Amino acid sequence: MKEEKRDEFSGFSMQRLQGDRVRHTLQEIYDGFADTYEENRGLFDMTDVFESFFRRLTVEGGRVLDMGCGAGEPFARFFVDHDWSVVGVDFSKRMLELAARYVPQMNTIHADMRDAAFEANQFDAIVAIFSLFHIPRDDHGDLFAGFYRWLRPQGKALFTYATKEYTGSDEFDGYKAFMGQELYYSHTTPDKLYAILKETGFDIESADYRNIGDEVLLWITVSKPAADMA
């Protein structure tokens, strides 16, 4: 994988400094979550979600990218069990150590998802579950552009998005408590999100609010048109 190189000593802005601080804090927190992973396995039942998404896919035995894969459960495990090739990206080294144990068939990359880079038309599906909303919303457009470029025509992406139902604000850029830790969350409004997705070129197949583990989040499925080979 070709990783983007960033100049850490020039062109700093307050937003960039804040973004790097968020990145390091989240890495530390998720490394800590690895210590209690065993006791929290199965806390969120997403069976209906990934079975519904899987039925939408048009290929068998394809290739999926899991952005923010964590320990590889349940999505990577599900795809491996259905004979798919899985690439997982996560910035927590400790979580990837767990992934090597629970889903050894998954190819993992230790990186921030904003630094990931792949050739065009490489994946039949992309998932970003409980991960995208930890990235500053000003970076979401670039991530969606990457998803679009990396997907093959007719490929689909599934991701979770925080909204007012979760944070209490139409737009949010701050911290909320989760499992005893203060985690960074960032989101815009659903309407602005949909506009970004459409401008990127995606067709929006579904956008549903789901309550899983007493957390109400927006689950979105998008697809890349069949005719687009960009």
KOLKELUM-536645 format. One record per residue (C-alpha): residue number from 1; residue in three letters; chain; x, y, z. Coordinates in Angstrom, 3 decimals, decimal comma. Each point is the difference from the previous one (the first is absolute). Layout:
! KOLKELUM-536645
+-----+------+------+----------+----------+----------+
| pos | code | unit |     east |    north |       up |
+-----+------+------+----------+----------+----------+
| NUM |  ALA |    A |        X |        Y |        Z |
...
+-----+------+------+----------+----------+----------+
! end
This chain:
! KOLKELUM-536645
+-----+------+------+----------+----------+----------+
| pos | code | unit |     east |    north |       up |
+-----+------+------+----------+----------+----------+
|   1 |  MET |    A |    0,000 |    0,000 |    0,000 |
|   2 |  LYS |    A |    1,269 |    3,445 |   -0,855 |
|   3 |  GLU |    A |   -0,278 |    2,258 |    3,032 |
|   4 |  GLU |    A |   -0,318 |    3,735 |   -0,382 |
|   5 |  LYS |    A |    2,916 |    1,907 |    1,530 |
|   6 |  ARG |    A |   -0,868 |    3,108 |    1,942 |
|   7 |  ASP |    A |    2,238 |    2,918 |    0,935 |
|   8 |  GLU |    A |   -0,437 |    0,328 |    3,764 |
|   9 |  PHE |    A |    1,973 |    3,239 |    0,309 |
|  10 |  SER |    A |   -1,436 |    2,378 |   -2,554 |
|  11 |  GLY |    A |   -3,374 |    1,518 |   -0,765 |
|  12 |  PHE |    A |   -1,462 |   -0,740 |    3,419 |
|  13 |  SER |    A |   -3,472 |    1,276 |    0,815 |
|  14 |  MET |    A |   -1,938 |   -0,166 |    3,243 |
|  15 |  GLN |    A |   -2,377 |   -2,475 |   -1,645 |
|  16 |  ARG |    A |    2,887 |   -2,258 |   -0,992 |
|  17 |  LEU |    A |    1,488 |    0,150 |    3,496 |
|  18 |  GLN |    A |   -3,370 |   -0,897 |    1,455 |
|  19 |  GLY |    A |   -0,404 |   -2,846 |   -2,490 |
|  20 |  ASP |    A |    3,371 |   -1,514 |    0,901 |
|  21 |  ARG |    A |   -0,796 |    0,319 |    3,711 |
|  22 |  VAL |    A |   -3,316 |   -1,784 |   -0,547 |
|  23 |  ARG |    A |    1,757 |   -2,715 |   -1,983 |
|  24 |  HIS |    A |    2,535 |   -0,741 |    2,734 |
|  25 |  THR |    A |   -2,608 |    0,079 |    2,776 |
|  26 |  LEU |    A |   -2,304 |   -2,405 |   -1,847 |
|  27 |  GLN |    A |    2,882 |   -2,355 |   -0,698 |
|  28 |  GLU |    A |    0,802 |   -0,149 |    3,697 |
|  29 |  ILE |    A |   -3,650 |   -0,545 |    0,966 |
|  30 |  TYR |    A |   -0,550 |   -2,793 |   -2,530 |
|  31 |  ASP |    A |    3,259 |   -1,635 |    1,002 |
|  32 |  GLY |    A |   -1,457 |    0,017 |    3,520 |
|  33 |  PHE |    A |   -3,306 |   -1,467 |   -1,210 |
|  34 |  ALA |    A |    1,994 |   -3,008 |   -1,196 |
|  35 |  ASP |    A |    0,688 |   -0,875 |    3,644 |
|  36 |  THR |    A |   -3,715 |   -0,485 |    0,696 |
|  37 |  TYR |    A |   -1,000 |   -1,302 |   -3,418 |
|  38 |  GLU |    A |   -0,754 |   -3,538 |    1,154 |
|  39 |  GLU |    A |   -2,604 |    1,082 |    2,542 |
|  40 |  ASN |    A |   -1,690 |    2,314 |   -2,519 |
|  41 |  ARG |    A |   -0,126 |   -2,376 |   -2,968 |
|  42 |  GLY |    A |   -3,552 |   -0,265 |   -1,328 |
|  43 |  LEU |    A |   -1,101 |    3,203 |    1,720 |
|  44 |  PHE |    A |   -1,512 |    1,264 |   -3,281 |
|  45 |  ASP |    A |   -2,059 |   -2,447 |   -2,056 |
|  46 |  MET |    A |    0,260 |    1,096 |   -3,633 |
|  47 |  THR |    A |   -1,095 |   -3,248 |   -1,642 |
|  48 |  ASP |    A |   -2,977 |    1,565 |   -1,789 |
|  49 |  VAL |    A |    2,165 |    2,858 |   -1,279 |
|  50 |  PHE |    A |    2,727 |   -1,992 |   -1,676 |
|  51 |  GLU |    A |   -2,330 |   -2,678 |   -1,331 |
|  52 |  SER |    A |   -2,110 |    2,746 |   -1,606 |
|  53 |  PHE |    A |    3,091 |    1,638 |   -1,491 |
|  54 |  PHE |    A |    1,373 |   -3,309 |   -1,226 |
|  55 |  ARG |    A |   -3,213 |   -0,728 |   -1,900 |
|  56 |  ARG |    A |    0,467 |    3,253 |   -1,926 |
|  57 |  LEU |    A |    3,405 |   -1,012 |   -1,357 |
|  58 |  THR |    A |    0,121 |   -1,167 |   -3,597 |
|  59 |  VAL |    A |    3,072 |   -2,235 |    0,126 |
|  60 |  GLU |    A |    1,039 |   -3,151 |    1,824 |
|  61 |  GLY |    A |    3,408 |   -0,469 |    1,554 |
|  62 |  GLY |    A |    0,917 |    3,636 |   -0,537 |
|  63 |  ARG |    A |    2,421 |    2,351 |    1,719 |
|  64 |  VAL |    A |   -1,017 |    2,287 |    2,874 |
|  65 |  LEU |    A |    1,779 |    2,850 |    1,764 |
|  66 |  ASP |    A |   -0,782 |    0,457 |    3,703 |
|  67 |  MET |    A |    0,944 |    3,534 |    1,078 |
|  68 |  GLY |    A |    0,427 |    0,095 |    3,753 |
|  69 |  CYS |    A |   -0,107 |   -3,782 |    0,194 |
|  70 |  GLY |    A |    0,973 |   -0,264 |    3,666 |
|  71 |  ALA |    A |    0,266 |   -3,635 |    1,079 |
|  72 |  GLY |    A |   -1,695 |   -1,176 |   -3,192 |
|  73 |  GLU |    A |   -3,347 |   -0,861 |    1,519 |
|  74 |  PRO |    A |   -2,685 |   -0,234 |   -1,113 |
|  75 |  PHE |    A |    0,272 |    1,322 |   -3,570 |
|  76 |  ALA |    A |    3,379 |   -1,337 |   -1,100 |
|  77 |  ARG |    A |   -0,784 |   -3,350 |    1,622 |
|  78 |  PHE |    A |   -3,336 |   -0,132 |   -1,823 |
|  79 |  PHE |    A |    1,579 |    0,685 |   -3,406 |
|  80 |  VAL |    A |    2,831 |   -2,491 |    0,528 |
|  81 |  ASP |    A |   -2,572 |   -2,642 |    0,947 |
|  82 |  HIS |    A |   -1,708 |    0,727 |   -3,344 |
|  83 |  ASP |    A |    3,233 |   -0,515 |   -1,973 |
|  84 |  TRP |    A |    0,829 |    3,659 |   -0,542 |
|  85 |  SER |    A |    3,477 |    1,517 |    0,078 |
|  86 |  VAL |    A |    0,231 |    2,682 |    2,694 |
|  87 |  VAL |    A |    2,376 |    2,928 |    0,466 |
|  88 |  GLY |    A |   -0,279 |    1,743 |    3,362 |
|  89 |  VAL |    A |    1,355 |    3,436 |    0,920 |
|  90 |  ASP |    A |    0,271 |    1,187 |    3,596 |
|  91 |  PHE |    A |    2,198 |    2,418 |    1,931 |
|  92 |  SER |    A |   -0,038 |   -2,084 |    3,199 |
|  93 |  LYS |    A |    2,896 |   -2,427 |    0,020 |
|  94 |  ARG |    A |   -1,480 |   -1,826 |    2,968 |
|  95 |  MET |    A |   -3,306 |   -0,539 |   -1,797 |
|  96 |  LEU |    A |    1,824 |   -1,366 |   -3,027 |
|  97 |  GLU |    A |    1,791 |   -2,458 |    2,268 |
|  98 |  LEU |    A |   -3,435 |   -1,270 |    1,030 |
|  99 |  ALA |    A |   -1,052 |   -0,107 |   -3,663 |
| 100 |  ALA |    A |    2,953 |   -2,272 |   -0,744 |
| 101 |  ARG |    A |   -1,443 |   -2,385 |    2,577 |
| 102 |  TYR |    A |   -3,697 |    0,183 |   -0,864 |
| 103 |  VAL |    A |    0,185 |    0,482 |   -3,793 |
| 104 |  PRO |    A |    3,460 |   -1,177 |   -1,075 |
| 105 |  GLN |    A |   -1,120 |   -0,151 |   -3,644 |
| 106 |  MET |    A |   -0,421 |    3,795 |   -0,116 |
| 107 |  ASN |    A |    2,837 |    2,043 |   -1,453 |
| 108 |  THR |    A |    0,523 |    2,912 |    2,386 |
| 109 |  ILE |    A |    1,554 |    3,438 |   -0,397 |
| 110 |  HIS |    A |    1,005 |    2,040 |    3,049 |
| 111 |  ALA |    A |   -0,937 |    3,545 |   -1,040 |
| 112 |  ASP |    A |   -2,384 |    2,862 |    0,518 |
| 113 |  MET |    A |   -2,767 |   -0,413 |   -2,580 |
| 114 |  ARG |    A |    0,784 |    3,500 |   -1,306 |
| 115 |  ASP |    A |    3,460 |   -1,225 |   -0,992 |
| 116 |  ALA |    A |   -1,178 |   -3,137 |   -1,803 |
| 117 |  ALA |    A |    0,516 |   -0,094 |   -3,767 |
| 118 |  PHE |    A |   -0,936 |   -2,654 |   -2,554 |
| 119 |  GLU |    A |   -0,188 |   -0,298 |   -3,759 |
| 120 |  ALA |    A |   -3,332 |    0,741 |   -1,649 |
| 121 |  ASN |    A |   -2,670 |   -2,708 |   -0,409 |
| 122 |  GLN |    A |    1,480 |   -2,365 |    2,588 |
| 123 |  PHE |    A |   -2,978 |   -0,919 |    2,196 |
| 124 |  ASP |    A |   -3,510 |   -1,364 |   -0,406 |
| 125 |  ALA |    A |   -1,048 |    1,366 |    3,385 |
| 126 |  ILE |    A |    1,221 |    2,410 |    2,671 |
| 127 |  VAL |    A |   -1,223 |    0,180 |    3,585 |
| 128 |  ALA |    A |    0,746 |    2,670 |    2,617 |
| 129 |  ILE |    A |   -1,879 |   -0,960 |    3,153 |
| 130 |  PHE |    A |    0,215 |    2,171 |    3,131 |
| 131 |  SER |    A |    3,087 |    1,698 |   -1,417 |
| 132 |  LEU |    A |   -0,733 |    2,822 |   -2,444 |
| 133 |  PHE |    A |   -1,604 |    2,273 |    2,598 |
| 134 |  HIS |    A |    3,273 |    0,031 |    1,974 |
| 135 |  ILE |    A |    1,584 |    1,880 |   -2,925 |
| 136 |  PRO |    A |   -0,450 |    3,812 |   -0,248 |
| 137 |  ARG |    A |   -2,938 |    0,665 |   -2,322 |
| 138 |  ASP |    A |    2,122 |    2,243 |   -2,227 |
| 139 |  ASP |    A |    1,888 |   -3,175 |   -1,001 |
| 140 |  HIS |    A |   -3,109 |   -2,043 |   -0,829 |
| 141 |  GLY |    A |   -0,233 |    1,217 |   -3,599 |
| 142 |  ASP |    A |    3,540 |   -1,156 |   -0,786 |
| 143 |  LEU |    A |   -0,712 |   -3,381 |    1,570 |
| 144 |  PHE |    A |   -3,164 |   -0,448 |   -2,055 |
| 145 |  ALA |    A |    1,937 |    0,931 |   -3,144 |
| 146 |  GLY |    A |    2,496 |   -2,717 |    0,871 |
| 147 |  PHE |    A |   -2,781 |   -2,536 |    0,573 |
| 148 |  TYR |    A |   -1,471 |    0,866 |   -3,384 |
| 149 |  ARG |    A |    3,329 |   -0,310 |   -1,794 |
| 150 |  TRP |    A |    0,912 |   -3,311 |    1,648 |
| 151 |  LEU |    A |   -3,363 |   -1,672 |   -0,644 |
| 152 |  ARG |    A |   -0,591 |   -1,922 |   -3,168 |
| 153 |  PRO |    A |   -3,065 |    0,944 |   -2,076 |
| 154 |  GLN |    A |   -3,137 |   -1,266 |    1,777 |
| 155 |  GLY |    A |    2,029 |   -0,229 |    3,197 |
| 156 |  LYS |    A |   -1,695 |    1,052 |    3,220 |
| 157 |  ALA |    A |    1,033 |    1,658 |    3,247 |
| 158 |  LEU |    A |   -1,649 |   -0,195 |    3,407 |
| 159 |  PHE |    A |    0,833 |    2,427 |    2,792 |
| 160 |  THR |    A |   -1,404 |    1,347 |    3,243 |
| 161 |  TYR |    A |   -0,487 |    3,720 |    0,526 |
| 162 |  ALA |    A |   -0,738 |    1,921 |    3,177 |
| 163 |  THR |    A |   -2,864 |    2,514 |   -0,075 |
| 164 |  LYS |    A |   -2,050 |    2,151 |    2,361 |
| 165 |  GLU |    A |   -1,667 |   -3,175 |    1,297 |
| 166 |  TYR |    A |    3,383 |   -1,024 |    1,451 |
| 167 |  THR |    A |    1,783 |    3,251 |    0,887 |
| 168 |  GLY |    A |   -2,958 |    2,305 |    0,600 |
| 169 |  SER |    A |    1,227 |    2,566 |   -2,576 |
| 170 |  ASP |    A |   -0,727 |    0,512 |   -3,687 |
| 171 |  GLU |    A |    3,755 |    0,282 |   -0,548 |
| 172 |  PHE |    A |    2,518 |   -1,146 |    2,550 |
| 173 |  ASP |    A |    3,731 |    0,186 |    0,582 |
| 174 |  GLY |    A |    0,914 |   -1,056 |    3,518 |
| 175 |  TYR |    A |    0,048 |   -2,782 |    2,568 |
| 176 |  LYS |    A |   -2,495 |   -2,513 |    1,348 |
| 177 |  ALA |    A |    0,299 |   -2,722 |    2,597 |
| 178 |  PHE |    A |    0,271 |   -3,571 |   -1,266 |
| 179 |  MET |    A |    0,901 |   -3,021 |    2,143 |
| 180 |  GLY |    A |    1,526 |    2,188 |    2,677 |
| 181 |  GLN |    A |    2,070 |    2,140 |   -2,399 |
| 182 |  GLU |    A |   -0,482 |    3,394 |   -1,626 |
| 183 |  LEU |    A |    0,100 |   -0,640 |   -3,756 |
| 184 |  TYR |    A |    0,194 |    2,570 |   -2,764 |
| 185 |  TYR |    A |   -2,982 |    0,152 |   -2,394 |
| 186 |  SER |    A |   -0,613 |    2,192 |   -3,025 |
| 187 |  HIS |    A |   -2,909 |    0,209 |   -2,426 |
| 188 |  THR |    A |   -2,004 |    2,328 |   -2,202 |
| 189 |  THR |    A |   -3,754 |   -0,187 |   -0,698 |
| 190 |  PRO |    A |   -1,473 |   -2,924 |   -1,950 |
| 191 |  ASP |    A |   -1,046 |    2,310 |   -2,851 |
| 192 |  LYS |    A |    3,529 |    1,378 |   -0,365 |
| 193 |  LEU |    A |    1,382 |   -3,531 |    0,203 |
| 194 |  TYR |    A |   -2,329 |   -1,202 |   -2,762 |
| 195 |  ALA |    A |    1,051 |    2,950 |   -2,172 |
| 196 |  ILE |    A |    3,688 |   -0,890 |    0,450 |
| 197 |  LEU |    A |   -0,661 |   -3,632 |   -0,922 |
| 198 |  LYS |    A |   -1,939 |    0,959 |   -3,129 |
| 199 |  GLU |    A |    2,647 |    2,527 |   -1,065 |
| 200 |  THR |    A |    2,605 |   -2,756 |    0,376 |
| 201 |  GLY |    A |   -2,015 |   -2,124 |   -2,452 |
| 202 |  PHE |    A |   -1,664 |   -2,494 |    2,323 |
| 203 |  ASP |    A |   -3,547 |   -1,256 |   -0,235 |
| 204 |  ILE |    A |   -1,547 |   -0,155 |    3,481 |
| 205 |  GLU |    A |   -1,728 |   -3,368 |    0,348 |
| 206 |  SER |    A |   -1,115 |    0,252 |    3,603 |
| 207 |  ALA |    A |    0,259 |    2,268 |    3,036 |
| 208 |  ASP |    A |   -1,528 |   -1,497 |    3,132 |
| 209 |  TYR |    A |    0,137 |    0,890 |    3,658 |
| 210 |  ARG |    A |    0,723 |   -3,065 |    2,108 |
| 211 |  ASN |    A |    0,138 |   -0,431 |    3,753 |
| 212 |  ILE |    A |    2,757 |   -2,481 |    0,767 |
| 213 |  GLY |    A |    1,263 |   -0,305 |    3,548 |
| 214 |  ASP |    A |   -2,070 |    3,073 |    0,982 |
| 215 |  GLU |    A |    1,867 |    2,097 |   -2,572 |
| 216 |  VAL |    A |   -2,087 |    1,603 |   -2,752 |
| 217 |  LEU |    A |    2,127 |    0,526 |   -3,097 |
| 218 |  LEU |    A |   -0,635 |    0,526 |   -3,694 |
| 219 |  TRP |    A |    0,984 |   -3,030 |   -2,109 |
| 220 |  ILE |    A |    0,583 |    0,889 |   -3,640 |
| 221 |  THR |    A |    0,531 |   -2,191 |   -3,048 |
| 222 |  VAL |    A |    1,296 |    1,606 |   -3,201 |
| 223 |  SER |    A |    0,988 |   -1,444 |   -3,358 |
| 224 |  LYS |    A |    2,284 |    0,947 |   -2,871 |
| 225 |  PRO |    A |   -1,849 |    0,087 |   -3,342 |
| 226 |  ALA |    A |    0,674 |   -2,884 |   -2,362 |
| 227 |  ALA |    A |    1,176 |    2,227 |   -2,833 |
| 228 |  ASP |    A |    2,652 |    1,877 |    2,007 |
| 229 |  MET |    A |    3,511 |   -1,405 |   -0,429 |
| 230 |  ALA |    A |    1,731 |    3,010 |    1,642 |
+-----+------+------+----------+----------+----------+
! end
